Structures are given as C-alpha cells and as structure tokens.
Amino acid sequence: MYFCKFEYYIDIIKFVYSDIYKSLYIAICSILVVIYKIVCRYIQTQIVFISFYFYK
C-alpha cells in the first residue's frame, strides 16, 4: 500500500536537515513512522475484513 511508503520520505527528510535539528527531527520522524505503521496495519486489516465480508 502507498501509505507505507511514507518511511522513505522520512529517510530523505532526515538526510536533508542540518545537524542542529537532526535529533529533534529524528525523534519526530520516528514517532510519525510508528503512527503510520499503526495506520497502515489498521487500514490493511480493514481492507482484509471488508474483502472477506463481501467475497466469502
């Protein structure tokens, strides 16, 4: 799913920003990664449940 590709953008963001903000951005980005992984997993399970419900 395209939602899960967000981590690649975070890696690019981490690479671009300067050293002063790097630790702060890494903390924020890691939190965002965790949130997006939870959202990804939730969406995927919802799609599985919906498709199972409709196509059983």
PyMOL Python script that loads the backbone (N, CA, C, O; Angstrom):
from pymol import cmd

cmd.read_pdbstr("""\
ATOM      1  N   MET A   1       0.826  -1.209   0.000  1.00  0.00           N
ATOM      2  CA  MET A   1       0.000   0.000   0.000  1.00  0.00           C
ATOM      3  C   MET A   1       0.860   1.258   0.000  1.00  0.00           C
ATOM      4  O   MET A   1       1.972   1.264   0.528  1.00  0.00           O
ATOM      5  N   TYR A   2       0.339   2.309  -0.591  1.00  0.00           N
ATOM      6  CA  TYR A   2       1.116   3.540  -0.734  1.00  0.00           C
ATOM      7  C   TYR A   2       1.299   4.278   0.583  1.00  0.00           C
ATOM      8  O   TYR A   2       2.235   5.064   0.728  1.00  0.00           O
ATOM      9  N   PHE A   3       0.418   4.033   1.541  1.00  0.00           N
ATOM     10  CA  PHE A   3       0.574   4.651   2.861  1.00  0.00           C
ATOM     11  C   PHE A   3       1.919   4.301   3.479  1.00  0.00           C
ATOM     12  O   PHE A   3       2.556   5.128   4.131  1.00  0.00           O
ATOM     13  N   CYS A   4       2.334   3.067   3.261  1.00  0.00           N
ATOM     14  CA  CYS A   4       3.517   2.554   3.939  1.00  0.00           C
ATOM     15  C   CYS A   4       4.809   3.084   3.326  1.00  0.00           C
ATOM     16  O   CYS A   4       5.884   2.900   3.897  1.00  0.00           O
ATOM     17  N   LYS A   5       4.717   3.735   2.177  1.00  0.00           N
ATOM     18  CA  LYS A   5       5.907   4.283   1.534  1.00  0.00           C
ATOM     19  C   LYS A   5       6.380   5.572   2.203  1.00  0.00           C
ATOM     20  O   LYS A   5       7.411   6.128   1.825  1.00  0.00           O
ATOM     21  N   PHE A   6       5.629   6.045   3.194  1.00  0.00           N
ATOM     22  CA  PHE A   6       5.942   7.305   3.863  1.00  0.00           C
ATOM     23  C   PHE A   6       7.303   7.282   4.538  1.00  0.00           C
ATOM     24  O   PHE A   6       7.942   8.322   4.701  1.00  0.00           O
ATOM     25  N   GLU A   7       7.746   6.086   4.933  1.00  0.00           N
ATOM     26  CA  GLU A   7       9.028   5.955   5.622  1.00  0.00           C
ATOM     27  C   GLU A   7      10.192   6.394   4.742  1.00  0.00           C
ATOM     28  O   GLU A   7      11.172   6.949   5.239  1.00  0.00           O
ATOM     29  N   TYR A   8      10.088   6.148   3.441  1.00  0.00           N
ATOM     30  CA  TYR A   8      11.166   6.536   2.539  1.00  0.00           C
ATOM     31  C   TYR A   8      11.321   8.055   2.511  1.00  0.00           C
ATOM     32  O   TYR A   8      12.438   8.573   2.485  1.00  0.00           O
ATOM     33  N   TYR A   9      10.197   8.758   2.518  1.00  0.00           N
ATOM     34  CA  TYR A   9      10.248  10.217   2.559  1.00  0.00           C
ATOM     35  C   TYR A   9      10.860  10.709   3.859  1.00  0.00           C
ATOM     36  O   TYR A   9      11.597  11.694   3.872  1.00  0.00           O
ATOM     37  N   ILE A  10      10.554  10.025   4.950  1.00  0.00           N
ATOM     38  CA  ILE A  10      11.130  10.399   6.240  1.00  0.00           C
ATOM     39  C   ILE A  10      12.645  10.244   6.219  1.00  0.00           C
ATOM     40  O   ILE A  10      13.362  11.083   6.764  1.00  0.00           O
ATOM     41  N   ASP A  11      13.138   9.168   5.591  1.00  0.00           N
ATOM     42  CA  ASP A  11      14.587   8.983   5.479  1.00  0.00           C
ATOM     43  C   ASP A  11      15.223  10.126   4.700  1.00  0.00           C
ATOM     44  O   ASP A  11      16.297  10.605   5.064  1.00  0.00           O
ATOM     45  N   ILE A  12      14.568  10.563   3.635  1.00  0.00           N
ATOM     46  CA  ILE A  12      15.076  11.692   2.848  1.00  0.00           C
ATOM     47  C   ILE A  12      15.081  12.965   3.694  1.00  0.00           C
ATOM     48  O   ILE A  12      16.055  13.718   3.675  1.00  0.00           O
ATOM     49  N   ILE A  13      13.999  13.208   4.433  1.00  0.00           N
ATOM     50  CA  ILE A  13      13.909  14.389   5.300  1.00  0.00           C
ATOM     51  C   ILE A  13      15.024  14.375   6.342  1.00  0.00           C
ATOM     52  O   ILE A  13      15.666  15.396   6.587  1.00  0.00           O
ATOM     53  N   LYS A  14      15.251  13.206   6.957  1.00  0.00           N
ATOM     54  CA  LYS A  14      16.306  13.076   7.959  1.00  0.00           C
ATOM     55  C   LYS A  14      17.666  13.392   7.357  1.00  0.00           C
ATOM     56  O   LYS A  14      18.523  13.989   8.008  1.00  0.00           O
ATOM     57  N   PHE A  15      17.855  12.985   6.103  1.00  0.00           N
ATOM     58  CA  PHE A  15      19.138  13.188   5.449  1.00  0.00           C
ATOM     59  C   PHE A  15      19.369  14.661   5.118  1.00  0.00           C
ATOM     60  O   PHE A  15      20.500  15.143   5.184  1.00  0.00           O
ATOM     61  N   VAL A  16      18.306  15.371   4.762  1.00  0.00           N
ATOM     62  CA  VAL A  16      18.430  16.748   4.268  1.00  0.00           C
ATOM     63  C   VAL A  16      18.698  17.754   5.383  1.00  0.00           C
ATOM     64  O   VAL A  16      19.539  18.639   5.223  1.00  0.00           O
ATOM     65  N   TYR A  17      18.000  17.634   6.506  1.00  0.00           N
ATOM     66  CA  TYR A  17      18.100  18.670   7.528  1.00  0.00           C
ATOM     67  C   TYR A  17      19.455  18.696   8.228  1.00  0.00           C
ATOM     68  O   TYR A  17      20.153  17.684   8.295  1.00  0.00           O
ATOM     69  N   SER A  18      19.810  19.848   8.741  1.00  0.00           N
ATOM     70  CA  SER A  18      21.134  20.057   9.319  1.00  0.00           C
ATOM     71  C   SER A  18      21.273  19.366  10.671  1.00  0.00           C
ATOM     72  O   SER A  18      20.295  18.879  11.239  1.00  0.00           O
ATOM     73  N   ASP A  19      22.511  19.331  11.176  1.00  0.00           N
ATOM     74  CA  ASP A  19      22.826  18.588  12.397  1.00  0.00           C
ATOM     75  C   ASP A  19      22.171  19.179  13.640  1.00  0.00           C
ATOM     76  O   ASP A  19      21.910  18.464  14.607  1.00  0.00           O
ATOM     77  N   ILE A  20      21.905  20.486  13.616  1.00  0.00           N
ATOM     78  CA  ILE A  20      21.330  21.149  14.790  1.00  0.00           C
ATOM     79  C   ILE A  20      19.944  20.583  15.085  1.00  0.00           C
ATOM     80  O   ILE A  20      19.604  20.300  16.234  1.00  0.00           O
ATOM     81  N   TYR A  21      19.149  20.422  14.026  1.00  0.00           N
ATOM     82  CA  TYR A  21      17.778  19.954  14.186  1.00  0.00           C
ATOM     83  C   TYR A  21      17.653  18.447  14.041  1.00  0.00           C
ATOM     84  O   TYR A  21      16.564  17.890  14.183  1.00  0.00           O
ATOM     85  N   LYS A  22      18.780  17.784  13.755  1.00  0.00           N
ATOM     86  CA  LYS A  22      18.701  16.379  13.366  1.00  0.00           C
ATOM     87  C   LYS A  22      18.085  15.499  14.447  1.00  0.00           C
ATOM     88  O   LYS A  22      17.229  14.666  14.149  1.00  0.00           O
ATOM     89  N   SER A  23      18.508  15.671  15.698  1.00  0.00           N
ATOM     90  CA  SER A  23      17.981  14.803  16.759  1.00  0.00           C
ATOM     91  C   SER A  23      16.484  15.032  16.967  1.00  0.00           C
ATOM     92  O   SER A  23      15.725  14.087  17.184  1.00  0.00           O
ATOM     93  N   LEU A  24      16.067  16.305  16.897  1.00  0.00           N
ATOM     94  CA  LEU A  24      14.653  16.633  17.038  1.00  0.00           C
ATOM     95  C   LEU A  24      13.835  16.021  15.907  1.00  0.00           C
ATOM     96  O   LEU A  24      12.792  15.407  16.136  1.00  0.00           O
ATOM     97  N   TYR A  25      14.331  16.202  14.671  1.00  0.00           N
ATOM     98  CA  TYR A  25      13.610  15.656  13.530  1.00  0.00           C
ATOM     99  C   TYR A  25      13.578  14.140  13.546  1.00  0.00           C
ATOM    100  O   TYR A  25      12.572  13.539  13.169  1.00  0.00           O
ATOM    101  N   ILE A  26      14.671  13.508  13.980  1.00  0.00           N
ATOM    102  CA  ILE A  26      14.680  12.048  14.071  1.00  0.00           C
ATOM    103  C   ILE A  26      13.634  11.577  15.079  1.00  0.00           C
ATOM    104  O   ILE A  26      12.940  10.588  14.841  1.00  0.00           O
ATOM    105  N   ALA A  27      13.522  12.280  16.199  1.00  0.00           N
ATOM    106  CA  ALA A  27      12.510  11.911  17.195  1.00  0.00           C
ATOM    107  C   ALA A  27      11.099  12.048  16.624  1.00  0.00           C
ATOM    108  O   ALA A  27      10.280  11.138  16.748  1.00  0.00           O
ATOM    109  N   ILE A  28      10.823  13.193  15.996  1.00  0.00           N
ATOM    110  CA  ILE A  28       9.502  13.425  15.405  1.00  0.00           C
ATOM    111  C   ILE A  28       9.214  12.407  14.312  1.00  0.00           C
ATOM    112  O   ILE A  28       8.116  11.855  14.232  1.00  0.00           O
ATOM    113  N   CYS A  29      10.225  12.163  13.464  1.00  0.00           N
ATOM    114  CA  CYS A  29      10.036  11.246  12.339  1.00  0.00           C
ATOM    115  C   CYS A  29       9.813   9.820  12.811  1.00  0.00           C
ATOM    116  O   CYS A  29       9.011   9.091  12.227  1.00  0.00           O
ATOM    117  N   SER A  30      10.512   9.417  13.858  1.00  0.00           N
ATOM    118  CA  SER A  30      10.304   8.055  14.353  1.00  0.00           C
ATOM    119  C   SER A  30       8.902   7.899  14.936  1.00  0.00           C
ATOM    120  O   SER A  30       8.275   6.851  14.782  1.00  0.00           O
ATOM    121  N   ILE A  31       8.412   8.944  15.606  1.00  0.00           N
ATOM    122  CA  ILE A  31       7.030   8.922  16.100  1.00  0.00           C
ATOM    123  C   ILE A  31       6.051   8.833  14.931  1.00  0.00           C
ATOM    124  O   ILE A  31       5.087   8.068  14.975  1.00  0.00           O
ATOM    125  N   LEU A  32       6.307   9.624  13.881  1.00  0.00           N
ATOM    126  CA  LEU A  32       5.454   9.578  12.693  1.00  0.00           C
ATOM    127  C   LEU A  32       5.474   8.203  12.040  1.00  0.00           C
ATOM    128  O   LEU A  32       4.441   7.706  11.593  1.00  0.00           O
ATOM    129  N   VAL A  33       6.660   7.588  11.985  1.00  0.00           N
ATOM    130  CA  VAL A  33       6.768   6.245  11.409  1.00  0.00           C
ATOM    131  C   VAL A  33       5.907   5.259  12.188  1.00  0.00           C
ATOM    132  O   VAL A  33       5.204   4.436  11.601  1.00  0.00           O
ATOM    133  N   VAL A  34       5.968   5.347  13.518  1.00  0.00           N
ATOM    134  CA  VAL A  34       5.163   4.446  14.353  1.00  0.00           C
ATOM    135  C   VAL A  34       3.675   4.659  14.088  1.00  0.00           C
ATOM    136  O   VAL A  34       2.924   3.696  13.932  1.00  0.00           O
ATOM    137  N   ILE A  35       3.253   5.924  14.039  1.00  0.00           N
ATOM    138  CA  ILE A  35       1.846   6.237  13.782  1.00  0.00           C
ATOM    139  C   ILE A  35       1.417   5.705  12.420  1.00  0.00           C
ATOM    140  O   ILE A  35       0.359   5.088  12.291  1.00  0.00           O
ATOM    141  N   TYR A  36       2.259   5.952  11.389  1.00  0.00           N
ATOM    142  CA  TYR A  36       1.905   5.493  10.052  1.00  0.00           C
ATOM    143  C   TYR A  36       1.880   3.980   9.945  1.00  0.00           C
ATOM    144  O   TYR A  36       1.059   3.426   9.213  1.00  0.00           O
ATOM    145  N   LYS A  37       2.781   3.292  10.675  1.00  0.00           N
ATOM    146  CA  LYS A  37       2.739   1.827  10.665  1.00  0.00           C
ATOM    147  C   LYS A  37       1.445   1.315  11.282  1.00  0.00           C
ATOM    148  O   LYS A  37       0.848   0.361  10.783  1.00  0.00           O
ATOM    149  N   ILE A  38       1.010   1.953  12.376  1.00  0.00           N
ATOM    150  CA  ILE A  38      -0.251   1.558  13.011  1.00  0.00           C
ATOM    151  C   ILE A  38      -1.414   1.808  12.060  1.00  0.00           C
ATOM    152  O   ILE A  38      -2.299   0.964  11.918  1.00  0.00           O
ATOM    153  N   VAL A  39      -1.411   2.980  11.405  1.00  0.00           N
ATOM    154  CA  VAL A  39      -2.467   3.317  10.451  1.00  0.00           C
ATOM    155  C   VAL A  39      -2.466   2.334   9.286  1.00  0.00           C
ATOM    156  O   VAL A  39      -3.525   1.877   8.856  1.00  0.00           O
ATOM    157  N   CYS A  40      -1.276   2.007   8.774  1.00  0.00           N
ATOM    158  CA  CYS A  40      -1.139   1.038   7.685  1.00  0.00           C
ATOM    159  C   CYS A  40      -1.741  -0.301   8.072  1.00  0.00           C
ATOM    160  O   CYS A  40      -2.528  -0.887   7.329  1.00  0.00           O
ATOM    161  N   ARG A  41      -1.359  -0.766   9.240  1.00  0.00           N
ATOM    162  CA  ARG A  41      -1.829  -2.076   9.684  1.00  0.00           C
ATOM    163  C   ARG A  41      -3.341  -2.057   9.863  1.00  0.00           C
ATOM    164  O   ARG A  41      -4.023  -3.019   9.509  1.00  0.00           O
ATOM    165  N   TYR A  42      -3.865  -0.966  10.410  1.00  0.00           N
ATOM    166  CA  TYR A  42      -5.307  -0.842  10.614  1.00  0.00           C
ATOM    167  C   TYR A  42      -6.044  -0.850   9.278  1.00  0.00           C
ATOM    168  O   TYR A  42      -7.042  -1.552   9.114  1.00  0.00           O
ATOM    169  N   ILE A  43      -5.541  -0.059   8.319  1.00  0.00           N
ATOM    170  CA  ILE A  43      -6.179   0.016   7.004  1.00  0.00           C
ATOM    171  C   ILE A  43      -6.124  -1.337   6.302  1.00  0.00           C
ATOM    172  O   ILE A  43      -7.109  -1.771   5.704  1.00  0.00           O
ATOM    173  N   GLN A  44      -4.974  -1.998   6.376  1.00  0.00           N
ATOM    174  CA  GLN A  44      -4.847  -3.301   5.725  1.00  0.00           C
ATOM    175  C   GLN A  44      -5.791  -4.323   6.339  1.00  0.00           C
ATOM    176  O   GLN A  44      -6.412  -5.104   5.618  1.00  0.00           O
ATOM    177  N   THR A  45      -5.906  -4.326   7.661  1.00  0.00           N
ATOM    178  CA  THR A  45      -6.826  -5.277   8.293  1.00  0.00           C
ATOM    179  C   THR A  45      -8.269  -4.941   7.949  1.00  0.00           C
ATOM    180  O   THR A  45      -9.085  -5.843   7.761  1.00  0.00           O
ATOM    181  N   GLN A  46      -8.595  -3.645   7.865  1.00  0.00           N
ATOM    182  CA  GLN A  46      -9.953  -3.254   7.474  1.00  0.00           C
ATOM    183  C   GLN A  46     -10.255  -3.723   6.061  1.00  0.00           C
ATOM    184  O   GLN A  46     -11.344  -4.233   5.797  1.00  0.00           O
ATOM    185  N   ILE A  47      -9.302  -3.558   5.148  1.00  0.00           N
ATOM    186  CA  ILE A  47      -9.492  -3.995   3.762  1.00  0.00           C
ATOM    187  C   ILE A  47      -9.659  -5.509   3.710  1.00  0.00           C
ATOM    188  O   ILE A  47     -10.497  -6.025   2.971  1.00  0.00           O
ATOM    189  N   VAL A  48      -8.853  -6.217   4.500  1.00  0.00           N
ATOM    190  CA  VAL A  48      -8.978  -7.679   4.551  1.00  0.00           C
ATOM    191  C   VAL A  48     -10.359  -8.077   5.063  1.00  0.00           C
ATOM    192  O   VAL A  48     -11.006  -8.956   4.493  1.00  0.00           O
ATOM    193  N   PHE A  49     -10.810  -7.431   6.136  1.00  0.00           N
ATOM    194  CA  PHE A  49     -12.127  -7.751   6.685  1.00  0.00           C
ATOM    195  C   PHE A  49     -13.243  -7.433   5.691  1.00  0.00           C
ATOM    196  O   PHE A  49     -14.171  -8.224   5.515  1.00  0.00           O
ATOM    197  N   ILE A  50     -13.148  -6.274   5.042  1.00  0.00           N
ATOM    198  CA  ILE A  50     -14.183  -5.865   4.083  1.00  0.00           C
ATOM    199  C   ILE A  50     -14.216  -6.825   2.900  1.00  0.00           C
ATOM    200  O   ILE A  50     -15.285  -7.270   2.483  1.00  0.00           O
ATOM    201  N   SER A  51     -13.035  -7.142   2.360  1.00  0.00           N
ATOM    202  CA  SER A  51     -12.993  -8.039   1.207  1.00  0.00           C
ATOM    203  C   SER A  51     -13.459  -9.446   1.596  1.00  0.00           C
ATOM    204  O   SER A  51     -14.131 -10.122   0.817  1.00  0.00           O
ATOM    205  N   PHE A  52     -13.096  -9.878   2.807  1.00  0.00           N
ATOM    206  CA  PHE A  52     -13.558 -11.182   3.284  1.00  0.00           C
ATOM    207  C   PHE A  52     -15.074 -11.182   3.454  1.00  0.00           C
ATOM    208  O   PHE A  52     -15.745 -12.168   3.148  1.00  0.00           O
ATOM    209  N   TYR A  53     -15.598 -10.074   3.942  1.00  0.00           N
ATOM    210  CA  TYR A  53     -17.043  -9.965   4.164  1.00  0.00           C
ATOM    211  C   TYR A  53     -17.809  -9.996   2.849  1.00  0.00           C
ATOM    212  O   TYR A  53     -18.853 -10.640   2.745  1.00  0.00           O
ATOM    213  N   PHE A  54     -17.284  -9.296   1.843  1.00  0.00           N
ATOM    214  CA  PHE A  54     -18.002  -9.205   0.577  1.00  0.00           C
ATOM    215  C   PHE A  54     -17.802 -10.416  -0.318  1.00  0.00           C
ATOM    216  O   PHE A  54     -18.689 -10.761  -1.098  1.00  0.00           O
ATOM    217  N   TYR A  55     -16.650 -11.064  -0.215  1.00  0.00           N
ATOM    218  CA  TYR A  55     -16.308 -12.115  -1.177  1.00  0.00           C
ATOM    219  C   TYR A  55     -16.283 -13.511  -0.568  1.00  0.00           C
ATOM    220  O   TYR A  55     -15.695 -14.431  -1.135  1.00  0.00           O
ATOM    221  N   LYS A  56     -16.922 -13.664   0.588  1.00  0.00           N
ATOM    222  CA  LYS A  56     -16.882 -15.003   1.195  1.00  0.00           C
ATOM    223  C   LYS A  56     -17.898 -15.950   0.558  1.00  0.00           C
ATOM    224  O   LYS A  56     -17.992 -17.111   0.954  1.00  0.00           O
TER     225      LYS A  56
END
""", "prot")
cmd.dss("prot")
cmd.show_as("cartoon", "prot")
cmd.util.cbc("prot")
cmd.orient("prot")
